[in-house]
Amino acid sequence: MSSNNYYNNIGSKQAVGAVDGLFSSGCERSSSSRTVGSNQNLSQGLFPVPQRTHMQPFLREGGGGGSAAVRQAISAAMGSVGSPLSNMDLEFSQLPYPRARRYESVDVYHGVEIVDHYRWLEDPDAPETKEFVAQQVELTNTVLANCDNREILKKKVTSLYNYPRYGCPYRHGKHFFFRHNPGLQSQNILYIQDSVDGEAEVLLDPNTLSDDGTVALAIKRFSENAEFLAYGLSSSGSDWITIRVMRVEGRVVLPDTLSWVKFTSIAWTHDHKGFFYNRYPQPKNMEGTDVGTETDINLFQGLYYHYLGTDQSEDILCWWDLEHPAWQSSAIISGDGQYLLLSIREGCDPVNRLYYYDVSTLTKDLVLLKDSNSMLSFTKLIDNLEAQYQYVANDGPVFTFLTNKNAPRYKVSRVDFNNPEVWSDVILESQSDVLTSVTCVNKNQLLVCYMQDVKHLLQIHDLYTGAFQWRLPLEIGSVTDTSGRREDCEIFINFTSFLIPGTVYRCDLSTPNPEVRVLHEVGSQIFDRSRFETKQVFVTSKDKAARIPMFIISEKGLVQDGNHPALLYGYGGFNISLTPSFSVSRLVLARHYGAVLAVANIRGGGEYGEEWHKAGSLRDKQNCFDDFISCAEYLIEEGYTQSNKLCIEGGSNGGLLVAACINQRPELFGCALAHVGVMDMLRFHKFTIGHAWISDYGCSDVEEDFYNLIKYSPIHNVWRPWEKLKGVQYPPILLLTADHDDRVVPLHSLKLLATLQYTLCTSSTKLYQTNPIIARIDRKAGHGAGRPTQKMIDEVTDAYTFFAKMVGATWVD
C-alpha cells in the first residue's frame, strides 16, 4: 500500500520481518490494489482475512440436545453428527465471567431507539473500564493456561521463525540501503552499503531505542542525495509517529523533532533544505494520557513544510481545507524535482483529487505563507473523487499515471499539464487481470505488476508506447516489494508464496538479455516444503454471481474424510487483496496438528479490481459474509473438515467478518478468532480515523445506511441460538485487541465481549453456552504494525493453542 494511502488499511500488509499480522498497518506500497501479507508473516495477512443457508446445529450433550436418538435424528436431518460432551466442555462450561454493569444509554437513529448497554466501555481511562479489562485478562490467562501444548507450540514457532530475512535493496545517492532481521530481533534493522555486494553497516537500529522492542521504524525517506534521512518512530504500536532526522554521514541524529504526525507522507525538496509532511492539531486534554490510547477523532490534517534545523513551531502550513475536516492529503516531489503533487482523499476508496505546484517558486512563496494565512497556490488537475491517480513518471509537464479512470482493473495514462483536458492511454486495461503497480526504471521502461487470479505477474513495458517487452520468470506467488528508480538499470524484487519464506531477486535491465538472479533466498532450510501442497479452488457464491477463489494448503496425500482441523482466514474489504504469503505458525498447525489451511478471497477485496471491491461494500456488504460462509461450507462438503473442527480467523475488517459470521451461522464453526475487529457499526466513525471507513461501510447518520448496518453490526446481532435451534450454541470465541490500537480502538472488542458474555453466559440461570468466550487484551501493542517479534510469537501461540484445544486437535511430533 502506498504511503499516500497509509491510513486506508484498517488491516494491511506488514513490512519485512512482521509476523502474523493483522494488522500490518498501512506501510509503504505503491500499489493500486493493496495486498495483505508479507513474506515474513508468522500468520496470514496481518493484521497482513455469509447469510444463512442450511442450518446445521453445533450439538453438544448437556446443551439442550435431548436424547441420543433425538440428537442423531436432528444431526441426520442437518447433515452432520453432533459430538457428545467432551472434556473441553467439562473444563470450561462454568467459567467465572465478570458481570459488567449494564445501563441504558439510548440513541435515536431515524426514529429508531437503540440501547447501548456498555457505552461506559468507550472510556479507556475510566477506572471501571480498567477493572473490566483486568478481570477479562485474568479469566483469559486461566483458560489459556489449560490449553494443551502451549509451550511446545511456542517453542516450535520460535525455532522456525529464527531465520534471516531481507528486504529489497534500494539505491539513494552513492549508497544502497536495506532492512534485515537476523532472526528473532524485535525490530528490523536498517543497513547501508556502498554496493549490493559490499559490506553492510548498521544505519539505524530501532532495537536500541527501547528496552522492550516496542519502538518501531514506521516510515523513512532519504533526501535526493541521501545526505539526510527523515524517519518516523512509533511507540507501542500506535499510529502516532515522531519524525526525526539523521545526517547519514556519521549517523548523526539532528535536533529536529516533529510530533502529532499520523498517516503522513514525507517529500524532500531536491535542494535538501527540508521536506513536506502531514500532521494533525495536538489533541486536547492529553495531559497524563498515554499517547495512542485516546479515542478522539482525527480531523483537520494539514500539509506542512519543515526546514532542517528549525523548531516544529516554525513549520509552514501549506495546505488544508477547513470546510472538509475529514480530508487527508499526501505529497510527493516529481522525479525531476520540479513539481509538488498533492493527492487529496476522503475515505478509503481508491479515488483522489490531484493538484500540482511548480516548486521553482517555493522559497519565495514559503516566506509569504509564513507571514499570512494563505496556502500554496496549487493548480487543480483533478478536482473530483471519481478515480484514482498515482504518479509514475514525468518528462517536464508530461506526466504518466496509474489510474482506474473508466478502468476498474486499472490502466496507465498520460497527460500534458499544458493541455489537461486531453489524456491518452499508454497501457490499456486488461480484460481479466488487475494492474496493481507500475514503476519507471532504467530510463524509459516500466516495471509492471499484474494480479491474475490472486497471483502476481511481473512484466517490462516501454514507457512511451506501453508496448510489452518481456515477462520476468517467477513462480506462482506474490511480489511483496520491488525497488528501482528511473535512473537505475538494476531492479530488485521480493517474492513469497505459501511455501516460500522469501526470495530477493536482482535483474540488470541494461544487459541485452536481462537475467533474474537470486540475491537472497531465505528460510528454505527451516522446513521441508515438499511435504505440503497448495491448491486453488473456486467456490460458487450464494447469489451465483461470483466464483470465489480460495487457496487450500495441507500436507500432501491428505485424505478428505472430514476429520481434519481447519483454519479459514478472510478479510473482504477496502480493496485489499490476500495474495499468497508465508506463515511459520500456520505451517506448524499443518505439520503438527494435521490442520488444513484455507484463505478465502471474498468480495470486498481488490482481487479482481474495483468492481470486486464494490460488490462487497456498502449495501452489498452481506456478500462478504455469504462468500465466507460458502467457502466454509465447501471445506466441509469436500471432506477437508467438519463444522466442529473448523476455525475462522480474520483481523480488523476481517475481525468484523468473523464476528458477523458467527452471529449469522453459529452452528457452522468450531472456533472463532477475531483480531482487532470493527464491532460497533453504528458508532465506528466517531473514533480516531474511523470516519475514513464510511466509504466502505456507510454511516449510521444516513437513514438507508443505518438500516443496512444494523442488520450485521456484531454487537447488535448477538442472539441465543438455542431458543430457535435446539442444541445450538455459539462456538468458542477468542477476541484479540490491544491497548494502543488507535486504528480500530479496543472499545469495539470490549463492547462485543461484554454483550456476548451477558447474552449467552450470565443472563440465564440455566447453562446453554458451554463454549468459552474470552478476549486476549495485549499491552503496549496496537493494530499490528511495529509489534515486536516476541509479542507476535506470543499472540499466535495463544490464538492457535486455543484453536487446537477447542477443536480437539492432537499434537504430533
Secondary structure, DSSP 4 states (H G I P E B T S, - for coil): --GGGGGG-SSB---TT--S-S-B-------SS-EE--TT-SSSS--------S-----BTTTT---HHHHHHHHHHHTSPPBPP-HHHHHHTT----------EEEEETTEEEEETTGGGG-TTSHHHHHHHHHHHHHHHHHHHTSTTHHHHHHHHHHHH-S-EEPPPEEETTEEEEEEE-SS-SS-EEEEESSTTS--EEEE-GGGS-SSS-EEEEEEEE-TTSSEEEEEEEETT-S-EEEEEEETTTTEEEEEEEEEEEEEEEEE-TTSSEEEEEE-PPPSS-TT--TTS--------EEEEEETTS-GGG-EEEE--TT-TT-EEEEEE-TTS-EEEEEEESSSSS--EEEEEEGGGHHHHHHHHHTSS-----EEEE-SSSS-EEEEEEETTEEEEEE-TT-TT-EEEEEETTEEEEEEEEEPPPSS-EEEEEEEETTTEEEEEEEETTEEEEEEEETTT--EEEE----SSEEEEEE--TT-SEEEEEEEETTEEEEEEEEETTSSS--EEEEEEESTTSS-GGGEEEEEEEEEPTTSS-EEEEEEEEETT---SS-S-EEEEE---TT-EE-----HHHHHHHHHH--EEEEE--TTSSTT-HHHHHTTSGGGTHHHHHHHHHHHHHHHHTTS--GGGEEEEEETHHHHHHHHHHHH-GGG-SEEEEES----TTTGGGSTTGGGGHHHH--TTSHHHHHHHHHH-GGG----GGGTSTT--PPPEEEEEETT--SS-THHHHHHHHHHIIIIIIS-SS----S-EEEEEESS--SSTT--HHHHHHHHHHHHHHHHHHHT-----
